[in-house]
Every structure is written in C-alpha cells, then in structure tokens.
Amino acid sequence: MNWELYEVWSVDEDGAEDLVDTTASLKEARAIAEANLTEYYVECIIYAENPEGELIEIERIQGL
C-alpha cells in the first residue's frame, strides 16, 4: 500500500515558515492551506514526504 504524508507550512510576511498541520490527503492539505491564509500568513507551502523521509515541495498557495 502506497501511503503519503503531506505537511502544510505557513509563510509569514517576514518569510519565516511554521508547520500548520499534517495529513494523508492532498485535498485536505489544500483546504488547510487556503484556510490558513491571512494578512499575516501570506503564503502556504504543501510538502510531501518521500520514502527517504525528505520533504518535496508539491505546491504553493498565495493569498491575495
């Protein structure tokens, strides 16, 4: 069985990243990222963990 873990990180206006949540669903990761965009958090990054445990960037969601 192939299992992936997605991490959602928020990026503040100064460029610092904070872990928001982890999930096994890319759809849920996108929803978490979109809900976390505020005036303070200007971008969210979704990473997937590869089999070696490294994080690979899947997509970036930016606020308006």
Secondary structure, DSSP 4 states (H G I P E B T S, - for coil): -----EEEEEEETTS-EEEEEEES-HHHHHHHHHHH--SSEEEEEEEEE-TTS-EEEEEEEE--
